[in-house]
Amino acid sequence: MIKWFSKLNKKVTFSLYLPPYAPKKGVRLQQKHETTILINPRTNNQIADGIFANKPGQYWIKTADCTCVAFVGRTSAGIVHAGWRGLASGICQKMKSFFDEEIDVHVFPFAKKCCYEFGKEEGIKYFGKSYLTKNDNRFYLDMDRILHDQLGSNISLSKECTICSKDLASRRGNKKGFNWIKMEISDI
């Protein structure tokens, strides 16, 4: 398990659990690579890719190669599952708009440009040529740059690539399971 804390709000903790872990309590979503964000959900299996909360609870996002982006303000927090479709559709900017205060943003491990092979036409259509790197006639998507451009430079990004890592789940790396990220808001 890997933890991340924000200096802005001591009531919020984020934890990354590696496969084969599966959460037993807390709110889990049916993620569909869309831009729906729920506010303080209390029931499981609702269709959404993000949670904004200002009430105590445990809220979960699962990833394999997609990003999990954590947002923390002084009075609230948010967590989103954002693959290339979510990034192209603006889910991170949508979550950021829920905050009217200073925020910390952290991105958990995801597929990096070293390994994230991506179609040239799709890459140009959704992000522009500058976000693609060509190597041996293959194109790779730079989600680090996309996230920085969408959210600003004041974010922290994990350096780990889910495809390269031996421990993290990755669909593209043919590793089973999910990386589960818990956002926990305490009431103390």
C-alpha positions in Angstrom: 0.0 0.0 0.0 1.2 3.5 -0.9 -0.3 6.6 0.8 -0.6 10.2 -0.2 -1.5 13.1 2.1 -2.2 16.7 1.3 -0.9 19.5 3.6 -4.2 21.4 2.9 -6.5 18.9 4.6 -5.4 16.4 7.3 -8.8 14.7 7.2 -8.2 13.3 3.7 -5.9 10.3 3.0 -5.4 8.5 -0.4 -4.1 4.9 -0.4 -3.1 2.8 -3.4 -3.6 -1.0 -3.0 -2.0 -3.4 -5.4 -3.5 -6.6 -7.0 -5.0 -8.9 -5.9 -6.6 -6.5 -3.3 -10.4 -5.9 -3.5 -12.1 -3.4 -1.2 -14.7 -4.8 1.2 -16.3 -1.6 2.4 -16.8 1.9 1.1 -18.3 3.3 -2.1 -17.2 1.7 -5.4 -18.3 2.9 -8.9 -19.2 1.3 -12.2 -16.6 3.2 -14.2 -17.4 3.7 -17.9 -14.7 6.1 -19.2 -17.2 9.1 -19.1 -17.3 12.4 -17.2 -20.0 11.8 -14.6 -19.0 12.9 -11.1 -21.1 12.0 -8.1 -21.3 14.2 -5.0 -21.1 12.4 -1.6 -22.4 9.1 -2.9 -23.5 6.5 -0.3 -24.4 3.5 -2.5 -22.2 1.2 -4.6 -22.2 0.5 -8.3 -23.5 3.8 -9.5 -22.3 4.7 -13.0 -19.6 7.4 -12.7 -15.9 8.1 -13.1 -15.5 10.6 -10.3 -16.5 11.3 -6.7 -16.5 14.8 -5.1 -17.0 14.6 -1.3 -17.0 16.8 1.8 -18.5 14.2 4.1 -16.7 11.3 5.9 -16.4 8.1 4.1 -14.3 5.7 2.0 -14.5 6.2 -1.8 -12.8 3.9 -4.3 -11.5 4.2 -7.9 -10.0 1.3 -9.8 -7.4 1.6 -12.5 -5.2 -0.6 -14.7 -3.5 1.8 -17.1 -5.7 4.8 -16.7 -4.9 7.7 -14.4 -6.4 8.1 -11.0 -6.3 11.8 -10.1 -6.7 12.9 -6.5 -7.9 16.5 -5.7 -7.8 18.0 -2.2 -9.0 21.3 -0.9 -9.3 22.6 2.6 -12.9 21.5 3.0 -13.5 18.8 0.4 -11.8 16.3 -1.8 -12.3 14.5 -5.1 -11.0 11.5 -7.0 -11.4 10.6 -10.7 -10.7 7.7 -13.0 -9.4 9.3 -16.3 -8.2 7.3 -19.2 -7.5 8.9 -22.6 -11.3 9.2 -23.2 -11.8 11.0 -19.9 -8.9 13.3 -20.4 -10.1 14.1 -23.9 -13.7 14.8 -22.5 -12.4 17.0 -19.7 -13.2 15.0 -16.6 -10.2 16.5 -14.7 -11.2 20.1 -15.5 -14.8 19.2 -14.5 -13.6 18.0 -11.1 -11.3 21.0 -10.7 -14.4 23.3 -11.2 -16.0 21.8 -8.1 -13.4 23.6 -5.9 -13.5 27.3 -5.2 -10.4 27.1 -3.2 -6.7 26.2 -3.4 -6.2 22.5 -4.2 -3.4 19.9 -4.2 -3.5 17.4 -7.1 -1.8 14.1 -7.2 -1.8 11.5 -10.0 -1.3 7.8 -9.1 0.7 5.4 -11.4 -0.6 5.1 -15.0 0.6 4.1 -18.5 3.5 6.4 -19.4 4.8 7.5 -22.8 7.6 4.9 -22.6 5.0 2.2 -23.1 1.6 3.6 -23.9 1.3 2.9 -27.6 -1.5 4.9 -29.1 -3.0 5.3 -32.6 -1.6 8.3 -34.5 -4.9 9.3 -36.0 -6.7 9.1 -32.6 -3.9 10.9 -30.8 -3.9 13.8 -33.3 -7.8 14.0 -33.3 -8.2 14.1 -29.5 -5.0 15.7 -28.3 -2.8 17.0 -31.1 0.4 15.8 -32.6 2.6 17.4 -29.9 1.3 14.8 -27.3 2.6 11.9 -29.4 6.1 10.5 -29.4 7.3 8.4 -32.4 9.7 5.5 -31.8 10.3 2.7 -34.3 7.3 3.7 -36.4 5.0 3.4 -33.3 3.3 6.3 -31.5 3.1 6.8 -27.8 0.8 9.1 -25.8 2.2 11.5 -23.3 -0.5 11.7 -20.6 2.0 13.5 -18.2 2.0 16.5 -20.6 -1.8 16.3 -21.1 -2.4 16.3 -17.3 0.1 19.2 -16.8 -1.6 21.2 -19.6 -5.1 20.5 -18.3 -4.4 21.0 -14.6 -1.4 23.3 -14.4 2.1 22.7 -13.3 1.2 22.5 -9.5 0.4 18.8 -9.6 2.5 15.8 -8.5 2.6 12.8 -10.8 3.8 9.3 -10.0 6.9 8.4 -11.9 5.8 4.7 -12.1 4.4 3.3 -15.4 1.8 0.6 -14.9 3.0 -1.2 -18.0 6.7 -1.3 -16.9 6.0 -2.1 -13.2 6.1 -5.7 -12.1 3.6 -5.0 -9.2 0.9 -2.7 -10.7 -2.1 -4.0 -12.7 -2.0 -3.2 -16.4 -4.3 -4.3 -19.2 -1.7 -3.4 -21.8 1.0 -5.1 -19.8 -1.1 -8.3 -19.6 -1.2 -8.1 -15.8 -4.5 -9.1 -14.1 -6.4 -7.3 -11.4 -6.8 -3.6 -10.6 -5.0 -1.0 -8.8 -7.5 0.3 -6.2 -7.2 3.8 -4.9 -9.1 4.8 -1.7 -10.0 8.3 -0.8 -10.8 8.4 2.9 -12.3 11.4 4.6 -12.3 11.1 8.4 -14.6 13.0 10.8 -11.9 14.1 13.2 
